[in-house]
Structures are given as C-alpha cells and as structure tokens.
Amino acid sequence: MIAEQRILHGTGLPFDEDEARRLQERVHDRARDLSAVANHRLAAAADPGFEPAGVLDQVKAPTLVIEGSHEPVKPGHGAIIAERIPGARLMIVAGMGHTLPPETHQELADAILAHTAE
C-alpha cells in the first residue's frame, strides 16, 4: 500500500513515508472489508471510456475541478472535465499528484470554501 501511495503522490512534493504508513494503518484498523479497496482498482481498469456521451455537459451546478500538476494516473483529465461542464473552473494545484498531501490542505480548503460561497 505504501508503494502505491508513493506512486499516486506524484513527484511534485516530498513523499512522507512515515505519514503514509500511519494513514494506511488507520485505514487498515477501521476497514470493515479490506478487499473492497480492489473495487476502485477494478473500476479504473475497466474504463469503458472517459464518460458516457453527453453526461458532463448536463451538469448544472457550479463546478470546481481540481487536478494536481503532477497527476500520475490520468493527467489532463481535469482539463477535459472542466471543458465539458458548462461554466466549470479548473484549478491546478502545483506539485500535487493524485493524493491530497498536507501541504495542499489549506490551498484546497480555501478554494473549496470560496467556490461554495459564490
């Protein structure tokens, strides 16, 4: 799990292995069914296409799309999503990968609060 976290973290910010291990231990201790984590991987692997045609352009809610500048999984999908949702705003978080490292928490919280206050 730590090796996977390291990859998902991306390369833009330092990876804190001790913190990742503490988090994974908490996940393990709280999990009712550890095998359920495989569902996320199976869904991602199945990837029948980016989206069912015409779904994103039907979103009416104000939308803030957030993507890390070092996204290792599907880089650039944030821009595609923001482009397809009418009026959506794209926020690229410098250094962030697929995870939400502590260094980004304040920036993300501020952006989400500002977005929801509009």
KAHU-V244210 format. One record per pair of residues at least 12 apart in sequence whose ideal C-beta (glycine too) atoms are under 7 Angstrom apart, sorted by the first residue. I is the first residue (numbers start at 1). J is the second residue. D is the distance in whole Angstrom. If there is no record, write none. Layout:
I | J | D
I | J | D
//
This chain:
1 | 24 | 5
2 | 17 | 6
2 | 20 | 6
2 | 21 | 6
2 | 24 | 6
5 | 20 | 5
5 | 24 | 7
5 | 99 | 7
7 | 72 | 6
8 | 72 | 6
8 | 73 | 7
8 | 97 | 6
8 | 98 | 4
8 | 99 | 5
9 | 97 | 5
9 | 99 | 5
9 | 101 | 7
10 | 68 | 6
10 | 70 | 3
10 | 71 | 7
10 | 72 | 5
10 | 96 | 7
10 | 97 | 2
10 | 98 | 7
11 | 70 | 5
12 | 68 | 7
12 | 69 | 6
12 | 70 | 3
12 | 94 | 7
12 | 95 | 3
12 | 96 | 6
12 | 97 | 6
13 | 95 | 4
13 | 96 | 7
13 | 101 | 5
13 | 103 | 6
50 | 80 | 7
56 | 81 | 6
56 | 84 | 4
56 | 85 | 5
57 | 84 | 6
57 | 86 | 6
59 | 85 | 5
62 | 87 | 7
62 | 115 | 7
62 | 118 | 6
63 | 85 | 5
63 | 88 | 4
64 | 89 | 5
64 | 91 | 6
64 | 111 | 7
64 | 112 | 7
64 | 115 | 4
65 | 78 | 5
65 | 81 | 5
65 | 82 | 4
65 | 88 | 6
65 | 90 | 5
65 | 91 | 7
66 | 78 | 7
66 | 91 | 5
66 | 93 | 6
66 | 108 | 7
67 | 92 | 6
68 | 93 | 5
68 | 96 | 3
68 | 97 | 5
68 | 98 | 7
69 | 92 | 5
69 | 93 | 7
69 | 94 | 5
69 | 95 | 6
69 | 96 | 7
70 | 95 | 6
70 | 96 | 6
70 | 97 | 5
71 | 97 | 6
71 | 98 | 6
72 | 97 | 5
72 | 98 | 6
73 | 98 | 5
78 | 90 | 6
91 | 111 | 6
93 | 107 | 6
93 | 108 | 7
//
